[in-house]
């Protein structure tokens, strides 16, 4: 497990989902991080209910974000991908009119932490079993 900060732009609006068992809600999104001509995509998931509530309407396509969490590279038959379980959304900048229901703000938060649902079953949520 690698603890990392990732910053970049969201490729699409975040999606609030519920596990098959109905016991766990989670928010998914992808960040495009560009260095020079190279773009790296990181698939992200948030389990913390307070982080979800605070950020669900701000994590929209094109928003600039910085997140902190556990990063892992997974390899499948289709190739490799970076995945992150986000512990904290450090900052979000949303262009005017882009947020789902929030006004335009550049939002930077102190590292407020809340407990994460560690009881989620591996098959209920995306790539949880790959990050330990």
DRENPAPA-199204 format. One record per atom (N, C-alpha, C): residue number from 1; x, y, z negated; atom name; residue in one letter. Coordinates in Angstrom, 2 decimals. Layout:
# residues N
+--------+---------+---------+---------+------+------+
| kolkol |      c1 |      c2 |      c3 | semi | segu |
+--------+---------+---------+---------+------+------+
|    NUM |       X |       Y |       Z |   CA |    A |
...
+--------+---------+---------+---------+------+------+
//
This chain:
# residues 132
+--------+---------+---------+---------+------+------+
| kolkol |      c1 |      c2 |      c3 | semi | segu |
+--------+---------+---------+---------+------+------+
|      1 |    0.84 |   -1.17 |    0.00 |    N |    X |
|      1 |    0.00 |    0.00 |    0.00 |   CA |    X |
|      1 |    0.89 |    1.24 |    0.00 |    C |    X |
|      2 |    0.54 |    2.18 |    0.83 |    N |    X |
|      2 |    1.28 |    3.43 |    0.94 |   CA |    X |
|      2 |    0.33 |    4.56 |    0.57 |    C |    X |
|      3 |    0.72 |    5.37 |   -0.40 |    N |    X |
|      3 |   -0.07 |    6.55 |   -0.73 |   CA |    X |
|      3 |    0.41 |    7.66 |    0.19 |    C |    X |
|      4 |   -0.56 |    8.34 |    0.83 |    N |    X |
|      4 |   -0.18 |    9.32 |    1.84 |   CA |    X |
|      4 |   -1.18 |   10.47 |    1.91 |    C |    X |
|      5 |   -0.70 |   11.59 |    2.42 |    N |    X |
|      5 |   -1.54 |   12.71 |    2.83 |   CA |    X |
|      5 |   -1.64 |   12.66 |    4.34 |    C |    X |
|      6 |   -2.83 |   12.80 |    4.87 |    N |    X |
|      6 |   -3.03 |   12.84 |    6.32 |   CA |    X |
|      6 |   -3.80 |   14.12 |    6.62 |    C |    X |
|      7 |   -3.36 |   14.83 |    7.65 |    N |    X |
|      7 |   -4.11 |   16.01 |    8.06 |   CA |    X |
|      7 |   -4.28 |   15.99 |    9.57 |    C |    X |
|      8 |   -5.40 |   16.55 |   10.00 |    N |    X |
|      8 |   -5.72 |   16.58 |   11.42 |   CA |    X |
|      8 |   -7.16 |   17.00 |   11.61 |    C |    X |
|      9 |   -7.72 |   16.68 |   12.78 |    N |    X |
|      9 |   -9.09 |   17.06 |   13.12 |   CA |    X |
|      9 |   -9.97 |   15.83 |   13.21 |    C |    X |
|     10 |  -11.22 |   15.97 |   12.79 |    N |    X |
|     10 |  -12.17 |   14.87 |   12.90 |   CA |    X |
|     10 |  -12.59 |   14.69 |   14.36 |    C |    X |
|     11 |  -12.63 |   13.42 |   14.80 |    N |    X |
|     11 |  -13.00 |   13.11 |   16.18 |   CA |    X |
|     11 |  -14.50 |   13.05 |   16.39 |    C |    X |
|     12 |  -15.26 |   12.86 |   15.30 |    N |    X |
|     12 |  -16.72 |   12.85 |   15.37 |   CA |    X |
|     12 |  -17.26 |   13.13 |   13.97 |    C |    X |
|     13 |  -18.57 |   13.34 |   13.87 |    N |    X |
|     13 |  -19.18 |   13.56 |   12.57 |   CA |    X |
|     13 |  -19.00 |   12.34 |   11.68 |    C |    X |
|     14 |  -18.86 |   12.57 |   10.39 |    N |    X |
|     14 |  -18.77 |   11.45 |    9.44 |   CA |    X |
|     14 |  -20.11 |   10.72 |    9.41 |    C |    X |
|     15 |  -20.06 |    9.44 |    9.01 |    N |    X |
|     15 |  -21.27 |    8.63 |    8.94 |   CA |    X |
|     15 |  -21.42 |    8.06 |    7.54 |    C |    X |
|     16 |  -22.56 |    8.32 |    6.92 |    N |    X |
|     16 |  -22.87 |    7.75 |    5.61 |   CA |    X |
|     16 |  -23.51 |    6.39 |    5.85 |    C |    X |
|     17 |  -22.93 |    5.35 |    5.25 |    N |    X |
|     17 |  -23.40 |    3.98 |    5.44 |   CA |    X |
|     17 |  -23.62 |    3.32 |    4.09 |    C |    X |
|     18 |  -24.36 |    2.21 |    4.13 |    N |    X |
|     18 |  -24.62 |    1.42 |    2.93 |   CA |    X |
|     18 |  -24.20 |   -0.01 |    3.23 |    C |    X |
|     19 |  -23.58 |   -0.68 |    2.26 |    N |    X |
|     19 |  -23.14 |   -2.06 |    2.43 |   CA |    X |
|     19 |  -24.35 |   -2.96 |    2.71 |    C |    X |
|     20 |  -24.08 |   -4.12 |    3.28 |    N |    X |
|     20 |  -25.16 |   -5.07 |    3.59 |   CA |    X |
|     20 |  -25.96 |   -5.45 |    2.36 |    C |    X |
|     21 |  -25.30 |   -5.55 |    1.22 |    N |    X |
|     21 |  -25.99 |   -5.91 |   -0.02 |   CA |    X |
|     21 |  -26.77 |   -4.73 |   -0.60 |    C |    X |
|     22 |  -26.50 |   -3.51 |   -0.09 |    N |    X |
|     22 |  -27.19 |   -2.33 |   -0.58 |   CA |    X |
|     22 |  -26.61 |   -1.75 |   -1.85 |    C |    X |
|     23 |  -25.52 |   -2.33 |   -2.33 |    N |    X |
|     23 |  -24.96 |   -1.91 |   -3.62 |   CA |    X |
|     23 |  -23.93 |   -0.78 |   -3.51 |    C |    X |
|     24 |  -23.40 |   -0.54 |   -2.33 |    N |    X |
|     24 |  -22.32 |    0.44 |   -2.19 |   CA |    X |
|     24 |  -22.59 |    1.36 |   -1.01 |    C |    X |
|     25 |  -22.54 |    2.67 |   -1.27 |    N |    X |
|     25 |  -22.60 |    3.67 |   -0.20 |   CA |    X |
|     25 |  -21.18 |    4.10 |    0.11 |    C |    X |
|     26 |  -20.91 |    4.40 |    1.38 |    N |    X |
|     26 |  -19.58 |    4.87 |    1.75 |   CA |    X |
|     26 |  -19.69 |    5.77 |    2.97 |    C |    X |
|     27 |  -18.70 |    6.62 |    3.12 |    N |    X |
|     27 |  -18.64 |    7.59 |    4.21 |   CA |    X |
|     27 |  -17.45 |    7.26 |    5.09 |    C |    X |
|     28 |  -17.68 |    7.14 |    6.40 |    N |    X |
|     28 |  -16.59 |    6.82 |    7.32 |   CA |    X |
|     28 |  -16.37 |    7.97 |    8.31 |    C |    X |
|     29 |  -15.12 |    8.11 |    8.73 |    N |    X |
|     29 |  -14.75 |    9.11 |    9.72 |   CA |    X |
|     29 |  -13.35 |    8.79 |   10.23 |    C |    X |
|     30 |  -12.98 |    9.41 |   11.35 |    N |    X |
|     30 |  -11.64 |    9.22 |   11.93 |   CA |    X |
|     30 |  -10.96 |   10.57 |   12.09 |    C |    X |
|     31 |   -9.68 |   10.59 |   11.75 |    N |    X |
|     31 |   -8.88 |   11.81 |   11.86 |   CA |    X |
|     31 |   -7.86 |   11.63 |   12.97 |    C |    X |
|     32 |   -7.77 |   12.62 |   13.86 |    N |    X |
|     32 |   -6.73 |   12.66 |   14.89 |   CA |    X |
|     32 |   -5.63 |   13.57 |   14.40 |    C |    X |
|     33 |   -4.45 |   13.01 |   14.20 |    N |    X |
|     33 |   -3.30 |   13.78 |   13.75 |   CA |    X |
|     33 |   -2.32 |   13.86 |   14.92 |    C |    X |
|     34 |   -2.02 |   15.09 |   15.36 |    N |    X |
|     34 |   -1.20 |   15.28 |   16.55 |   CA |    X |
|     34 |    0.14 |   15.90 |   16.19 |    C |    X |
|     35 |    1.21 |   15.29 |   16.72 |    N |    X |
|     35 |    2.56 |   15.81 |   16.60 |   CA |    X |
|     35 |    3.12 |   15.88 |   18.01 |    C |    X |
|     36 |    3.37 |   17.09 |   18.47 |    N |    X |
|     36 |    3.84 |   17.24 |   19.86 |   CA |    X |
|     36 |    2.78 |   16.73 |   20.81 |    C |    X |
|     37 |    3.14 |   15.75 |   21.64 |    N |    X |
|     37 |    2.19 |   15.18 |   22.60 |   CA |    X |
|     37 |    1.59 |   13.87 |   22.09 |    C |    X |
|     38 |    2.00 |   13.41 |   20.91 |    N |    X |
|     38 |    1.51 |   12.14 |   20.37 |   CA |    X |
|     38 |    0.35 |   12.37 |   19.40 |    C |    X |
|     39 |   -0.72 |   11.62 |   19.59 |    N |    X |
|     39 |   -1.88 |   11.67 |   18.71 |   CA |    X |
|     39 |   -2.04 |   10.31 |   18.04 |    C |    X |
|     40 |   -2.18 |   10.33 |   16.72 |    N |    X |
|     40 |   -2.40 |    9.11 |   15.94 |   CA |    X |
|     40 |   -3.77 |    9.22 |   15.30 |    C |    X |
|     41 |   -4.58 |    8.17 |   15.45 |    N |    X |
|     41 |   -5.90 |    8.11 |   14.84 |   CA |    X |
|     41 |   -5.84 |    7.32 |   13.55 |    C |    X |
|     42 |   -6.49 |    7.84 |   12.52 |    N |    X |
|     42 |   -6.57 |    7.17 |   11.23 |   CA |    X |
|     42 |   -8.05 |    6.98 |   10.90 |    C |    X |
|     43 |   -8.48 |    5.72 |   10.75 |    N |    X |
|     43 |   -9.86 |    5.42 |   10.34 |   CA |    X |
|     43 |   -9.94 |    5.55 |    8.82 |    C |    X |
|     44 |  -10.88 |    6.35 |    8.33 |    N |    X |
|     44 |  -10.97 |    6.65 |    6.91 |   CA |    X |
|     44 |  -12.32 |    6.24 |    6.33 |    C |    X |
|     45 |  -12.31 |    5.90 |    5.04 |    N |    X |
|     45 |  -13.54 |    5.60 |    4.31 |   CA |    X |
|     45 |  -13.43 |    6.20 |    2.91 |    C |    X |
|     46 |  -14.55 |    6.77 |    2.44 |    N |    X |
|     46 |  -14.64 |    7.31 |    1.08 |   CA |    X |
|     46 |  -15.70 |    6.50 |    0.34 |    C |    X |
|     47 |  -15.35 |    6.02 |   -0.87 |    N |    X |
|     47 |  -16.29 |    5.29 |   -1.71 |   CA |    X |
|     47 |  -16.79 |    6.12 |   -2.89 |    C |    X |
|     48 |  -16.01 |    7.08 |   -3.34 |    N |    X |
|     48 |  -16.32 |    7.88 |   -4.52 |   CA |    X |
|     48 |  -17.60 |    8.69 |   -4.27 |    C |    X |
|     49 |  -18.67 |    8.46 |   -5.05 |    N |    X |
|     49 |  -19.94 |    9.17 |   -4.83 |   CA |    X |
|     49 |  -19.81 |   10.69 |   -4.91 |    C |    X |
|     50 |  -18.97 |   11.20 |   -5.80 |    N |    X |
|     50 |  -18.80 |   12.66 |   -5.91 |   CA |    X |
|     50 |  -18.10 |   13.22 |   -4.68 |    C |    X |
|     51 |  -17.09 |   12.51 |   -4.17 |    N |    X |
|     51 |  -16.40 |   12.95 |   -2.95 |   CA |    X |
|     51 |  -17.37 |   12.91 |   -1.76 |    C |    X |
|     52 |  -18.18 |   11.87 |   -1.69 |    N |    X |
|     52 |  -19.16 |   11.75 |   -0.60 |   CA |    X |
|     52 |  -20.13 |   12.92 |   -0.65 |    C |    X |
|     53 |  -20.73 |   13.17 |   -1.79 |    N |    X |
|     53 |  -21.72 |   14.24 |   -1.93 |   CA |    X |
|     53 |  -21.11 |   15.60 |   -1.59 |    C |    X |
|     54 |  -19.90 |   15.85 |   -2.07 |    N |    X |
|     54 |  -19.25 |   17.14 |   -1.85 |   CA |    X |
|     54 |  -18.88 |   17.36 |   -0.39 |    C |    X |
|     55 |  -18.54 |   16.28 |    0.35 |    N |    X |
|     55 |  -17.96 |   16.43 |    1.68 |   CA |    X |
|     55 |  -18.82 |   15.98 |    2.85 |    C |    X |
|     56 |  -19.92 |   15.26 |    2.61 |    N |    X |
|     56 |  -20.65 |   14.63 |    3.71 |   CA |    X |
|     56 |  -21.13 |   15.60 |    4.78 |    C |    X |
|     57 |  -21.52 |   16.81 |    4.39 |    N |    X |
|     57 |  -22.00 |   17.78 |    5.38 |   CA |    X |
|     57 |  -20.88 |   18.61 |    6.00 |    C |    X |
|     58 |  -19.69 |   18.56 |    5.44 |    N |    X |
|     58 |  -18.56 |   19.35 |    5.95 |   CA |    X |
|     58 |  -17.68 |   18.55 |    6.91 |    C |    X |
|     59 |  -17.72 |   17.22 |    6.81 |    N |    X |
|     59 |  -16.86 |   16.39 |    7.66 |   CA |    X |
|     59 |  -17.53 |   16.17 |    9.00 |    C |    X |
|     60 |  -17.38 |   17.17 |    9.87 |    N |    X |
|     60 |  -18.02 |   17.16 |   11.19 |   CA |    X |
|     60 |  -16.96 |   17.21 |   12.28 |    C |    X |
|     61 |  -17.35 |   16.83 |   13.47 |    N |    X |
|     61 |  -16.43 |   16.81 |   14.62 |   CA |    X |
|     61 |  -15.70 |   18.14 |   14.73 |    C |    X |
|     62 |  -14.39 |   18.06 |   14.85 |    N |    X |
|     62 |  -13.56 |   19.24 |   15.03 |   CA |    X |
|     62 |  -13.08 |   19.87 |   13.73 |    C |    X |
|     63 |  -13.65 |   19.49 |   12.58 |    N |    X |
|     63 |  -13.22 |   20.08 |   11.31 |   CA |    X |
|     63 |  -11.76 |   19.70 |   11.04 |    C |    X |
|     64 |  -11.00 |   20.66 |   10.53 |    N |    X |
|     64 |   -9.62 |   20.39 |   10.12 |   CA |    X |
|     64 |   -9.66 |   19.90 |    8.68 |    C |    X |
|     65 |   -9.00 |   18.77 |    8.43 |    N |    X |
|     65 |   -9.04 |   18.19 |    7.09 |   CA |    X |
|     65 |   -7.66 |   17.74 |    6.64 |    C |    X |
|     66 |   -7.52 |   17.65 |    5.33 |    N |    X |
|     66 |   -6.36 |   17.01 |    4.73 |   CA |    X |
|     66 |   -6.91 |   16.08 |    3.66 |    C |    X |
|     67 |   -6.52 |   14.81 |    3.74 |    N |    X |
|     67 |   -6.99 |   13.80 |    2.79 |   CA |    X |
|     67 |   -5.81 |   13.08 |    2.16 |    C |    X |
|     68 |   -6.05 |   12.53 |    0.97 |    N |    X |
|     68 |   -5.04 |   11.78 |    0.24 |   CA |    X |
|     68 |   -5.63 |   10.42 |   -0.11 |    C |    X |
|     69 |   -4.84 |    9.37 |    0.06 |    N |    X |
|     69 |   -5.35 |    8.05 |   -0.29 |   CA |    X |
|     69 |   -4.35 |    6.95 |    0.02 |    C |    X |
|     70 |   -4.88 |    5.72 |    0.09 |    N |    X |
|     70 |   -4.07 |    4.54 |    0.36 |   CA |    X |
|     70 |   -4.13 |    4.21 |    1.84 |    C |    X |
|     71 |   -2.97 |    4.20 |    2.48 |    N |    X |
|     71 |   -2.85 |    4.01 |    3.93 |   CA |    X |
|     71 |   -2.28 |    2.64 |    4.22 |    C |    X |
|     72 |   -2.82 |    2.01 |    5.26 |    N |    X |
|     72 |   -2.32 |    0.69 |    5.64 |   CA |    X |
|     72 |   -2.44 |    0.52 |    7.16 |    C |    X |
|     73 |   -1.45 |   -0.14 |    7.74 |    N |    X |
|     73 |   -1.48 |   -0.48 |    9.16 |   CA |    X |
|     73 |   -2.00 |   -1.91 |    9.26 |    C |    X |
|     74 |   -3.02 |   -2.11 |   10.09 |    N |    X |
|     74 |   -3.52 |   -3.47 |   10.32 |   CA |    X |
|     74 |   -3.32 |   -3.82 |   11.79 |    C |    X |
|     75 |   -3.05 |   -5.08 |   12.04 |    N |    X |
|     75 |   -2.83 |   -5.55 |   13.39 |   CA |    X |
|     75 |   -3.83 |   -6.66 |   13.70 |    C |    X |
|     76 |   -4.50 |   -6.53 |   14.84 |    N |    X |
|     76 |   -5.44 |   -7.54 |   15.30 |   CA |    X |
|     76 |   -5.08 |   -7.91 |   16.74 |    C |    X |
|     77 |   -5.89 |   -8.78 |   17.34 |    N |    X |
|     77 |   -5.69 |   -9.13 |   18.74 |   CA |    X |
|     77 |   -5.81 |   -7.91 |   19.66 |    C |    X |
|     78 |   -6.58 |   -6.92 |   19.21 |    N |    X |
|     78 |   -6.82 |   -5.73 |   20.02 |   CA |    X |
|     78 |   -5.75 |   -4.66 |   19.82 |    C |    X |
|     79 |   -4.83 |   -4.87 |   18.88 |    N |    X |
|     79 |   -3.76 |   -3.90 |   18.64 |   CA |    X |
|     79 |   -3.67 |   -3.50 |   17.18 |    C |    X |
|     80 |   -2.91 |   -2.45 |   16.94 |    N |    X |
|     80 |   -2.69 |   -1.96 |   15.57 |   CA |    X |
|     80 |   -3.51 |   -0.72 |   15.32 |    C |    X |
|     81 |   -3.86 |   -0.50 |   14.06 |    N |    X |
|     81 |   -4.57 |    0.72 |   13.70 |   CA |    X |
|     81 |   -4.24 |    1.11 |   12.26 |    C |    X |
|     82 |   -4.31 |    2.40 |   12.00 |    N |    X |
|     82 |   -4.10 |    2.93 |   10.66 |   CA |    X |
|     82 |   -5.45 |    3.10 |    9.98 |    C |    X |
|     83 |   -5.52 |    2.66 |    8.72 |    N |    X |
|     83 |   -6.74 |    2.76 |    7.95 |   CA |    X |
|     83 |   -6.42 |    3.35 |    6.58 |    C |    X |
|     84 |   -7.34 |    4.16 |    6.06 |    N |    X |
|     84 |   -7.10 |    4.80 |    4.77 |   CA |    X |
|     84 |   -8.35 |    4.75 |    3.91 |    C |    X |
|     85 |   -8.19 |    4.34 |    2.65 |    N |    X |
|     85 |   -9.23 |    4.52 |    1.65 |   CA |    X |
|     85 |   -8.92 |    5.86 |    0.98 |    C |    X |
|     86 |   -9.77 |    6.84 |    1.23 |    N |    X |
|     86 |   -9.54 |    8.21 |    0.78 |   CA |    X |
|     86 |   -9.92 |    8.33 |   -0.69 |    C |    X |
|     87 |   -8.99 |    8.85 |   -1.47 |    N |    X |
|     87 |   -9.22 |    9.11 |   -2.89 |   CA |    X |
|     87 |   -9.63 |   10.57 |   -3.12 |    C |    X |
|     88 |   -9.13 |   11.48 |   -2.26 |    N |    X |
|     88 |   -9.41 |   12.90 |   -2.44 |   CA |    X |
|     88 |   -9.38 |   13.61 |   -1.10 |    C |    X |
|     89 |  -10.41 |   14.40 |   -0.83 |    N |    X |
|     89 |  -10.39 |   15.29 |    0.32 |   CA |    X |
|     89 |   -9.82 |   16.60 |   -0.20 |    C |    X |
|     90 |   -8.58 |   16.87 |    0.20 |    N |    X |
|     90 |   -7.83 |   18.00 |   -0.34 |   CA |    X |
|     90 |   -8.34 |   19.32 |    0.22 |    C |    X |
|     91 |   -8.60 |   19.38 |    1.53 |    N |    X |
|     91 |   -9.11 |   20.60 |    2.13 |   CA |    X |
|     91 |   -9.91 |   20.29 |    3.38 |    C |    X |
|     92 |  -10.88 |   21.16 |    3.65 |    N |    X |
|     92 |  -11.71 |   21.06 |    4.84 |   CA |    X |
|     92 |  -11.89 |   22.47 |    5.38 |    C |    X |
|     93 |  -11.66 |   22.65 |    6.67 |    N |    X |
|     93 |  -11.95 |   23.92 |    7.33 |   CA |    X |
|     93 |  -12.92 |   23.62 |    8.46 |    C |    X |
|     94 |  -14.10 |   24.24 |    8.39 |    N |    X |
|     94 |  -15.14 |   24.01 |    9.38 |   CA |    X |
|     94 |  -15.41 |   25.30 |   10.12 |    C |    X |
|     95 |  -15.41 |   25.23 |   11.45 |    N |    X |
|     95 |  -15.72 |   26.41 |   12.25 |   CA |    X |
|     95 |  -17.17 |   26.82 |   12.04 |    C |    X |
|     96 |  -17.45 |   28.09 |   12.24 |    N |    X |
|     96 |  -18.80 |   28.64 |   12.06 |   CA |    X |
|     96 |  -19.83 |   27.83 |   12.85 |    C |    X |
|     97 |  -20.90 |   27.46 |   12.18 |    N |    X |
|     97 |  -22.00 |   26.74 |   12.81 |   CA |    X |
|     97 |  -21.77 |   25.25 |   13.00 |    C |    X |
|     98 |  -20.61 |   24.74 |   12.61 |    N |    X |
|     98 |  -20.31 |   23.33 |   12.84 |   CA |    X |
|     98 |  -20.81 |   22.42 |   11.72 |    C |    X |
|     99 |  -20.86 |   22.92 |   10.50 |    N |    X |
|     99 |  -21.27 |   22.07 |    9.38 |   CA |    X |
|     99 |  -22.71 |   21.65 |    9.52 |    C |    X |
|    100 |  -23.03 |   20.45 |    9.05 |    N |    X |
|    100 |  -24.38 |   19.91 |    9.16 |   CA |    X |
|    100 |  -25.39 |   20.76 |    8.42 |    C |    X |
|    101 |  -25.07 |   21.15 |    7.19 |    N |    X |
|    101 |  -26.01 |   21.99 |    6.44 |   CA |    X |
|    101 |  -25.31 |   23.01 |    5.55 |    C |    X |
|    102 |  -24.00 |   23.10 |    5.65 |    N |    X |
|    102 |  -23.25 |   24.02 |    4.79 |   CA |    X |
|    102 |  -22.78 |   25.22 |    5.61 |    C |    X |
|    103 |  -22.65 |   26.40 |    4.97 |    N |    X |
|    103 |  -22.14 |   27.57 |    5.69 |   CA |    X |
|    103 |  -20.66 |   27.41 |    6.00 |    C |    X |
|    104 |  -20.16 |   28.27 |    6.89 |    N |    X |
|    104 |  -18.74 |   28.25 |    7.26 |   CA |    X |
|    104 |  -17.89 |   28.62 |    6.05 |    C |    X |
|    105 |  -17.02 |   27.71 |    5.67 |    N |    X |
|    105 |  -16.09 |   28.00 |    4.57 |   CA |    X |
|    105 |  -14.80 |   27.26 |    4.81 |    C |    X |
|    106 |  -13.74 |   27.87 |    4.34 |    N |    X |
|    106 |  -12.48 |   27.13 |    4.23 |   CA |    X |
|    106 |  -12.47 |   26.66 |    2.79 |    C |    X |
|    107 |  -12.57 |   25.37 |    2.57 |    N |    X |
|    107 |  -12.76 |   24.84 |    1.22 |   CA |    X |
|    107 |  -11.52 |   24.09 |    0.77 |    C |    X |
|    108 |  -10.92 |   24.54 |   -0.30 |    N |    X |
|    108 |   -9.78 |   23.85 |   -0.90 |   CA |    X |
|    108 |  -10.17 |   23.54 |   -2.34 |    C |    X |
|    109 |  -10.00 |   22.28 |   -2.75 |    N |    X |
|    109 |  -10.40 |   21.87 |   -4.08 |   CA |    X |
|    109 |   -9.21 |   21.42 |   -4.90 |    C |    X |
|    110 |   -9.35 |   21.58 |   -6.19 |    N |    X |
|    110 |   -8.39 |   20.96 |   -7.10 |   CA |    X |
|    110 |   -8.66 |   19.47 |   -7.08 |    C |    X |
|    111 |   -7.71 |   18.66 |   -7.43 |    N |    X |
|    111 |   -7.84 |   17.21 |   -7.39 |   CA |    X |
|    111 |   -8.80 |   16.68 |   -8.44 |    C |    X |
|    112 |  -10.09 |   16.86 |   -8.26 |    N |    X |
|    112 |  -11.10 |   16.33 |   -9.17 |   CA |    X |
|    112 |  -11.29 |   14.86 |   -8.85 |    C |    X |
|    113 |  -11.10 |   14.03 |   -9.83 |    N |    X |
|    113 |  -11.18 |   12.58 |   -9.62 |   CA |    X |
|    113 |  -12.42 |   12.02 |  -10.29 |    C |    X |
|    114 |  -13.03 |   11.03 |   -9.66 |    N |    X |
|    114 |  -14.16 |   10.30 |  -10.25 |   CA |    X |
|    114 |  -13.91 |    8.83 |  -10.02 |    C |    X |
|    115 |  -14.54 |    7.98 |  -10.81 |    N |    X |
|    115 |  -14.30 |    6.55 |  -10.65 |   CA |    X |
|    115 |  -14.79 |    6.04 |   -9.30 |    C |    X |
|    116 |  -14.07 |    5.09 |   -8.74 |    N |    X |
|    116 |  -14.41 |    4.47 |   -7.47 |   CA |    X |
|    116 |  -15.07 |    3.13 |   -7.77 |    C |    X |
|    117 |  -16.06 |    2.74 |   -6.99 |    N |    X |
|    117 |  -16.73 |    1.46 |   -7.19 |   CA |    X |
|    117 |  -15.79 |    0.34 |   -6.78 |    C |    X |
|    118 |  -15.14 |   -0.25 |   -7.75 |    N |    X |
|    118 |  -14.20 |   -1.33 |   -7.50 |   CA |    X |
|    118 |  -14.91 |   -2.68 |   -7.37 |    C |    X |
|    119 |  -16.25 |   -2.70 |   -7.59 |    N |    X |
|    119 |  -17.01 |   -3.95 |   -7.54 |   CA |    X |
|    119 |  -17.49 |   -4.28 |   -6.14 |    C |    X |
|    120 |  -17.23 |   -3.42 |   -5.17 |    N |    X |
|    120 |  -17.68 |   -3.68 |   -3.80 |   CA |    X |
|    120 |  -17.06 |   -4.97 |   -3.28 |    C |    X |
|    121 |  -17.87 |   -5.74 |   -2.58 |    N |    X |
|    121 |  -17.36 |   -6.99 |   -2.03 |   CA |    X |
|    121 |  -16.70 |   -6.72 |   -0.68 |    C |    X |
|    122 |  -15.65 |   -7.49 |   -0.39 |    N |    X |
|    122 |  -14.85 |   -7.25 |    0.80 |   CA |    X |
|    122 |  -15.66 |   -7.25 |    2.08 |    C |    X |
|    123 |  -16.63 |   -8.15 |    2.21 |    N |    X |
|    123 |  -17.36 |   -8.25 |    3.46 |   CA |    X |
|    123 |  -18.40 |   -7.14 |    3.61 |    C |    X |
|    124 |  -18.67 |   -6.38 |    2.53 |    N |    X |
|    124 |  -19.68 |   -5.34 |    2.58 |   CA |    X |
|    124 |  -19.20 |   -4.05 |    3.23 |    C |    X |
|    125 |  -17.91 |   -3.77 |    3.15 |    N |    X |
|    125 |  -17.42 |   -2.48 |    3.60 |   CA |    X |
|    125 |  -16.25 |   -2.64 |    4.55 |    C |    X |
|    126 |  -16.06 |   -1.68 |    5.44 |    N |    X |
|    126 |  -15.00 |   -1.82 |    6.44 |   CA |    X |
|    126 |  -13.61 |   -1.81 |    5.82 |    C |    X |
|    127 |  -12.79 |   -2.69 |    6.24 |    N |    X |
|    127 |  -11.38 |   -2.84 |    5.93 |   CA |    X |
|    127 |  -11.01 |   -2.73 |    4.46 |    C |    X |
|    128 |  -11.97 |   -2.94 |    3.53 |    N |    X |
|    128 |  -11.64 |   -2.93 |    2.11 |   CA |    X |
|    128 |  -10.71 |   -4.08 |    1.76 |    C |    X |
|    129 |  -10.90 |   -5.22 |    2.40 |    N |    X |
|    129 |  -10.08 |   -6.38 |    2.06 |   CA |    X |
|    129 |   -8.63 |   -6.22 |    2.51 |    C |    X |
|    130 |   -8.38 |   -5.29 |    3.42 |    N |    X |
|    130 |   -7.02 |   -5.12 |    3.93 |   CA |    X |
|    130 |   -6.19 |   -4.18 |    3.07 |    C |    X |
|    131 |   -6.84 |   -3.45 |    2.16 |    N |    X |
|    131 |   -6.12 |   -2.50 |    1.32 |   CA |    X |
|    131 |   -6.29 |   -2.92 |   -0.12 |    C |    X |
|    132 |   -5.19 |   -3.24 |   -0.77 |    N |    X |
|    132 |   -5.30 |   -3.67 |   -2.16 |   CA |    X |
|    132 |   -4.39 |   -2.86 |   -3.05 |    C |    X |
+--------+---------+---------+---------+------+------+
//
